[in-house]
C-alpha cells in the first residue's frame, strides 16, 4: 500500500509502507528510510507519519 506525503521540497511523494525500515524526526519534518540507503524527508510530524503508515498496514492482505 502506498501513502502520500509532502516532501521537504513541497513535492507530493508516495511511500510504499511495506518497504519502510526506519523513521526519525529531523529539523525539516520526518525522515523515512528504506533499504539500500534510500530515504525521503517529509514535512509531516513523526506521529502523523507513524499513524498513517500503521493504518495502511492494518488492511487485510488478499
Buried (B, 14 or more C-beta within 10 A) or exposed (E): EEBEBEBBEEEEBEBEBEEBEEBEEEEEBBBBBBEEEEBBBBBBEBEBBBEBBEEBEEEEEE
